[in-house]
Structure formats: C-alpha cells, structure tokens
Amino acid sequence: MGLQPIRTATDYQQVLQEIELLFDAAPNNHECDLLYILIHT
C-alpha cells in the first residue's frame, strides 16, 4: 500500500481494511510501523 491522503469514502474504507489486516502485526517490524503511521495520521 502506498501512502496518500484520504480524500474519499472509498479511500477511507481501504485504509480501514489495511488497518484490519495489520492489527495483529508483531512489534518492531515494517508492518507494525505502517500500522502506527495509519492510525496516527
């Protein structure tokens, strides 16, 4: 997933789906970093 601004409802839904996939990511790896970026932006 490339990072880009959330501009539409579709963008928002896609980010939510990505967060769901990453929610159980192990700490201290790329997936966890991406999850942190997505939920803190």
Backbone hydrogen bonds in HBPLUS format (Angstrom, degrees):
<---DONOR---> <-ACCEPTOR-->    atom                        ^
c    i                          cat <-CA-CA->   ^        H-A-AA   ^      H-
h    n   atom  resd res      DA  || num        DHA   H-A  angle D-A-AA Bond
n    s   type  num  typ     dist DA aas  dist angle  dist       angle   num
A0012-TYR N   A0008-THR O   3.03 MM   4  6.35 160.3  2.07 149.2 154.2     1
A0013-GLN N   A0009-ALA O   2.95 MM   4  6.21 158.1  2.00 148.1 153.4     2
A0014-GLN N   A0010-THR O   2.96 MM   4  6.20 155.1  2.03 150.4 157.1     3
A0015-VAL N   A0011-ASP O   3.01 MM   4  6.30 153.7  2.08 150.5 157.4     4
A0016-LEU N   A0012-TYR O   2.99 MM   4  6.29 159.1  2.04 150.4 156.2     5
A0017-GLN N   A0013-GLN O   3.00 MM   4  6.26 154.3  2.07 145.8 152.4     6
A0018-GLU N   A0014-GLN O   2.98 MM   4  6.24 154.6  2.05 144.6 151.6     7
A0019-ILE N   A0015-VAL O   2.86 MM   4  6.13 158.2  1.90 153.6 159.5     8
A0020-GLU N   A0016-LEU O   2.97 MM   4  6.23 156.5  2.03 146.6 152.8     9
A0021-LEU N   A0017-GLN O   3.08 MM   4  6.40 154.9  2.15 146.9 152.8    10
A0022-LEU N   A0018-GLU O   3.07 MM   4  6.31 143.6  2.21 144.5 154.5    11
A0022-LEU N   A0019-ILE O   3.10 MM   3  5.08 122.9  2.45  94.9 109.5    12
A0023-PHE N   A0019-ILE O   2.86 MM   4  5.74 117.2  2.26 146.9 162.5    13
A0023-PHE N   A0020-GLU O   3.40 MM   3  5.15 151.6  2.49  94.9 102.8    14
A0025-ALA N   A0022-LEU O   2.88 MM   3  5.22 153.1  1.95 131.1 128.3    15
A0033-ASP N   A0029-ASN O   3.01 MM   4  6.31 157.3  2.06 154.3 161.3    16
A0034-LEU N   A0030-HIS O   2.93 MM   4  6.19 158.1  1.98 152.2 157.9    17
A0035-LEU N   A0031-GLU O   2.95 MM   4  6.17 157.8  2.00 146.4 152.6    18
A0036-TYR N   A0032-CYS O   2.95 MM   4  6.20 160.4  1.99 149.3 154.3    19
A0037-ILE N   A0033-ASP O   3.02 MM   4  6.31 159.1  2.07 149.2 154.4    20
A0038-LEU N   A0034-LEU O   2.93 MM   4  6.18 162.4  1.96 153.4 158.0    21
A0039-ILE N   A0035-LEU O   3.00 MM   4  6.21 158.1  2.04 156.3 161.1    22
A0040-HIS N   A0036-TYR O   3.05 MM   4  5.98 131.9  2.29 143.6 154.7    23
